[in-house]
Amino acid sequence: MTALSFRYVPWNLHEPERGIFNFQDQLDLKAYISLAAELGLWVILRPGPYICAEWDLGGLPSWLLRDKNMKLRTTYPGFTEAVNSFFDKLIPIIKPLQFEEGGPIIAVQVENEYGSYAKDEQYMPFIKEALLSRGTNELLLTSDNREGLKCGGVDGVLKTVNLQRLAYGTIQYLAYMQPQKPLLVMEYWSGWFDVWSESHHVFPAEDMLAVVSQILEASVSINLYMFHGGTSFGFMNGAVANLGTYKPQVSSYDYDAPLSEAGDYTTKYQLLRNLFSQFHSEKLPEVPSLQARRVYEPVIIQQHLSLWESLQFTEKPLKSEEPVNMENLPVNSNNGQSYGYTLYETTISSGGLLNSRNNVKDRALVFVDRHFVGVLDYKSVEFALPDGKGERTLSLLVENCGRVNYGKALDDQRKGLVGDIVLNHVPLKDFTIYCLDMKPNFLKRLSAASQWNSVPQKPSFPGFFQGILYVDGHPRDTFIRLPGWSKGVVFINGQNLGRHWSIGPQKTLYLPGPWLKSGNNQIIVFEEQKADDKLVFVENPDHGKTIDVYKYPFCVLL
């Protein structure tokens, strides 16, 4: 049987504000599942509400964190009420697409890897009943790593396992936990994800093939995670919190998967195709031809607008005696700010030692009278501010670099300034707070602004830089490379491609051809500290220096 395991249903995209649902355009779940049926694929649906997937907060909407007592992934009433509301909208969409109704959905997963969380024994029965009571009739299953199998299941639901190597007797343990039941590796990790400042993680193709072969020879079913990883566009990347460290993930989700980020066939693909052909009596169809990519001419940066000039295009700033975290700002119809940057400004009358008390989540550029003076983050929590005369403006531009998506720290993922910042041991007060989530409406106002100027010899940072990509003929996929730039975000025709950061490993951003149009295409780069005079395009990605995934400690802990 050929199955497509749908990864996943991201609640945060489908309900970006409480009670406001979006199942249109790129989020048209019904159309996507129907397309799978047209292609002859069966669907294993994974509706969450938590999905992990190296996705911000594991796909949970950040507005849940406006409740200071919120306990995610438990039967806490504030969470279950929100889940019920979401499922009331979601399940009627998928119900007619089930196999029993003539559709392609053959199984539905109950939550995701709950054994690694396991904070509430009543939670998994609640999710199971939430699915069943709304008409989910297909096979239900759970998905956990070996350590999570004991606590991640629920009565009457098939357990499945996630793994990469056949160590620790994982499949045997699964068989022991549920005798006489079919065995399924729900997530066979074909590669691994990347985090900023480390190497690109790869899992050797020959090692992968050996494990997959052993799984199939043991008559165990297998699902590849990932077969095609793709891209965490926009601000959707998650983060790792492990052994006291915080590591945000890159925008590329190439994952060293059988199909590359841009859909290319890899050595893994060819090896798996040859292996799978041994289990089919009929000859496999020819491999589809690939769409050629295109190397466009460099885009010359023509205009510049400083961050400070852009503030007039944000929502009305908040005046607050205390710092307010991103999620509790009174913006977006009182749903708070989910992603992007938040600017906090106050006045100071002296220099001295500025200390974050670890209340900067996640990274802050610090300015005095809008001149850059330093960075506060998890590693650098204090530095000396220069002395000056009279009152001066202290600005902290705080970036949400991505909420943790896995582990027990989900309740602690509020962003921005989550507590006091002190100067000479005295908490700072009286803030003006700007939401810079860089959503489409903000970008429209920014694009239409009359304040854009030709790029000066020494432009102000942070700032927005604009250029035009001219496409003659049919648009094709490409990759953007930003040599000479430092850190920021790239937008094309209003679409957020993701983050760039010179520390790597990721050096290119994938640009899908369908996001381009024939003629002029607007590119805006938000840059924090350093810009070049152009953007360049390349045919192939640059994921940076590679390292075997088993030299990466977090993978072993899974």
Secondary structure as the mmCIF struct_conf table of DSSP 4:
data_model
#
loop_
_struct_conf.conf_type_id
_struct_conf.id
_struct_conf.beg_label_comp_id
_struct_conf.beg_label_asym_id
_struct_conf.beg_label_seq_id
_struct_conf.end_label_comp_id
_struct_conf.end_label_asym_id
_struct_conf.end_label_seq_id
STRN STRN1 ALA A 3 SER A 5
HELX_RH_AL_P HELX_RH_AL_P1 TRP A 11 HIS A 14
BEND BEND1 PRO A 16 PRO A 16
STRN STRN2 GLU A 17 GLU A 17
TURN_TY1_P TURN_TY1_P1 ARG A 18 GLY A 19
STRN STRN3 ILE A 20 ILE A 20
BEND BEND2 GLN A 24 GLN A 24
HELX_RH_3T_P HELX_RH_3T_P1 ASP A 25 LEU A 27
HELX_RH_AL_P HELX_RH_AL_P2 LEU A 29 GLU A 38
TURN_TY1_P TURN_TY1_P2 LEU A 39 GLY A 40
STRN STRN4 TRP A 42 LEU A 45
BEND BEND3 PRO A 49 PRO A 49
TURN_TY1_P TURN_TY1_P3 ALA A 53 GLU A 54
STRN STRN5 TRP A 55 TRP A 55
HELX_RH_3T_P HELX_RH_3T_P2 ASP A 56 GLY A 59
HELX_RH_3T_P HELX_RH_3T_P3 SER A 62 ARG A 66
BEND BEND4 ASP A 67 ASP A 67
TURN_TY1_P TURN_TY1_P4 LYS A 68 ASN A 69
TURN_TY1_P TURN_TY1_P5 LEU A 72 ARG A 73
BEND BEND5 THR A 74 THR A 74
HELX_RH_AL_P HELX_RH_AL_P3 PRO A 77 ILE A 94
HELX_RH_3T_P HELX_RH_3T_P4 LYS A 95 LEU A 97
STRN STRN6 GLN A 98 GLN A 98
HELX_RH_3T_P HELX_RH_3T_P5 PHE A 99 GLU A 101
TURN_TY1_P TURN_TY1_P6 GLY A 102 GLY A 102
BEND BEND6 GLY A 103 PRO A 104
STRN STRN7 ILE A 105 GLN A 109
BEND BEND7 GLU A 111 ASN A 112
HELX_RH_3T_P HELX_RH_3T_P6 TYR A 114 SER A 116
TURN_TY1_P TURN_TY1_P7 TYR A 117 TYR A 117
TURN_TY1_P TURN_TY1_P8 GLU A 121 GLN A 122
HELX_RH_AL_P HELX_RH_AL_P4 TYR A 123 LEU A 132
TURN_TY1_P TURN_TY1_P9 SER A 133 GLY A 135
BEND BEND8 GLU A 138 GLU A 138
STRN STRN8 LEU A 139 ASP A 144
HELX_RH_3T_P HELX_RH_3T_P7 ARG A 146 GLY A 148
HELX_RH_AL_P HELX_RH_AL_P5 LEU A 149 GLY A 152
TURN_TY1_P TURN_TY1_P10 ASP A 155 GLY A 156
BEND BEND9 VAL A 157 VAL A 157
STRN STRN9 LEU A 158 LEU A 163
BEND BEND10 GLN A 164 ARG A 165
TURN_TY1_P TURN_TY1_P11 TYR A 168 GLY A 169
HELX_RH_AL_P HELX_RH_AL_P6 THR A 170 MET A 177
BEND BEND11 GLN A 178 GLN A 178
TURN_TY1_P TURN_TY1_P12 PRO A 179 GLN A 180
BEND BEND12 LYS A 181 LYS A 181
STRN STRN10 LEU A 184 TRP A 189
BEND BEND13 GLY A 191 GLY A 191
STRN STRN11 VAL A 195 VAL A 195
TURN_TY1_P TURN_TY1_P13 TRP A 196 SER A 197
BEND BEND14 GLU A 198 GLU A 198
HELX_LH_PP_P HELX_LH_PP_P1 SER A 199 SER A 199
STRN STRN12 HIS A 200 VAL A 202
HELX_RH_AL_P HELX_RH_AL_P7 ALA A 205 GLU A 217
TURN_TY1_P TURN_TY1_P14 ALA A 218 SER A 219
STRN STRN13 SER A 221 TYR A 225
TURN_TY1_P TURN_TY1_P15 MET A 226 MET A 226
BEND BEND15 PHE A 227 PHE A 227
STRN STRN14 HIS A 228 HIS A 228
STRN STRN15 THR A 231 THR A 231
TURN_TY1_P TURN_TY1_P16 GLY A 234 PHE A 235
STRN STRN16 ASN A 237 ASN A 237
STRN STRN17 ALA A 239 ASN A 242
TURN_TY1_P TURN_TY1_P17 LEU A 243 GLY A 244
STRN STRN18 THR A 245 PRO A 248
STRN STRN19 GLN A 249 GLN A 249
HELX_LH_PP_P HELX_LH_PP_P2 VAL A 250 VAL A 250
BEND BEND16 SER A 251 SER A 251
STRN STRN20 SER A 252 SER A 252
TURN_TY1_P TURN_TY1_P18 TYR A 255 ASP A 256
BEND BEND17 PRO A 258 PRO A 258
STRN STRN21 LEU A 259 LEU A 259
TURN_TY1_P TURN_TY1_P19 GLU A 261 ALA A 262
STRN STRN22 TYR A 265 TYR A 265
HELX_RH_AL_P HELX_RH_AL_P8 THR A 267 SER A 277
TURN_TY1_P TURN_TY1_P20 GLN A 278 PHE A 279
BEND BEND18 SER A 281 GLU A 282
HELX_LH_PP_P HELX_LH_PP_P3 LYS A 283 ALA A 292
HELX_LH_PP_P HELX_LH_PP_P4 TYR A 296 PRO A 298
STRN STRN23 VAL A 299 SER A 306
HELX_RH_AL_P HELX_RH_AL_P9 LEU A 307 SER A 310
HELX_RH_3T_P HELX_RH_3T_P8 LEU A 311 PHE A 313
BEND BEND19 THR A 314 GLU A 315
HELX_LH_PP_P HELX_LH_PP_P5 LYS A 316 PRO A 317
STRN STRN24 LEU A 318 SER A 320
BEND BEND20 GLU A 321 GLU A 322
HELX_RH_3T_P HELX_RH_3T_P9 MET A 326 ASN A 328
BEND BEND21 LEU A 329 PRO A 330
TURN_TY1_P TURN_TY1_P21 ASN A 332 ASN A 335
BEND BEND22 TYR A 339 GLY A 340
STRN STRN25 TYR A 341 ILE A 348
BEND BEND23 SER A 349 SER A 350
STRN STRN26 GLY A 352 ASN A 355
TURN_TY1_P TURN_TY1_P22 ARG A 357 ASN A 358
STRN STRN27 VAL A 360 LYS A 361
BEND BEND24 ASP A 362 ASP A 362
STRN STRN28 ARG A 363 VAL A 368
TURN_TY1_P TURN_TY1_P23 ASP A 369 ARG A 370
STRN STRN29 HIS A 371 LEU A 376
BEND BEND25 ASP A 377 LYS A 379
STRN STRN30 GLU A 382 LEU A 385
HELX_LH_PP_P HELX_LH_PP_P6 PRO A 386 ASP A 387
BEND BEND26 LYS A 389 GLY A 390
STRN STRN31 ARG A 392 GLU A 399
STRN STRN32 VAL A 404 VAL A 404
BEND BEND27 TYR A 406 LYS A 408
HELX_RH_3T_P HELX_RH_3T_P10 LEU A 410 ASP A 412
STRN STRN33 GLY A 416 LEU A 417
BEND BEND28 GLY A 419 GLY A 419
STRN STRN34 VAL A 422 LEU A 423
TURN_TY1_P TURN_TY1_P24 ASN A 424 HIS A 425
STRN STRN35 VAL A 426 PRO A 427
STRN STRN36 PHE A 431 LEU A 436
HELX_RH_AL_P HELX_RH_AL_P10 PRO A 440 SER A 447
TURN_TY1_P TURN_TY1_P25 ALA A 448 ALA A 448
TURN_TY1_P TURN_TY1_P26 SER A 450 GLN A 451
STRN STRN37 ASN A 453 SER A 454
HELX_LH_PP_P HELX_LH_PP_P7 VAL A 455 PRO A 456
BEND BEND29 GLN A 457 LYS A 458
BEND BEND30 PHE A 461 PRO A 462
STRN STRN38 GLY A 463 VAL A 471
BEND BEND31 GLY A 473 HIS A 474
STRN STRN39 THR A 478 ARG A 481
TURN_TY1_P TURN_TY1_P27 PRO A 483 GLY A 484
STRN STRN40 LYS A 487 ILE A 492
TURN_TY1_P TURN_TY1_P28 ASN A 493 GLY A 494
STRN STRN41 GLN A 495 TRP A 501
TURN_TY1_P TURN_TY1_P29 SER A 502 ILE A 503
BEND BEND32 PRO A 505 PRO A 505
STRN STRN42 THR A 508 LEU A 511
HELX_RH_3T_P HELX_RH_3T_P11 GLY A 513 TRP A 515
BEND BEND33 SER A 518 SER A 518
STRN STRN43 GLY A 519 GLU A 527
BEND BEND34 GLU A 528 GLN A 529
BEND BEND35 ASP A 533 ASP A 533
STRN STRN44 LYS A 534 VAL A 538
BEND BEND36 GLU A 539 ASN A 540
BEND BEND37 LYS A 545 LYS A 545
STRN STRN45 THR A 546 ASP A 548
HELX_RH_3T_P HELX_RH_3T_P12 VAL A 549 LYS A 551
BEND BEND38 TYR A 552 TYR A 552
HELX_RH_AL_P HELX_RH_AL_P11 PRO A 553 LEU A 557
#
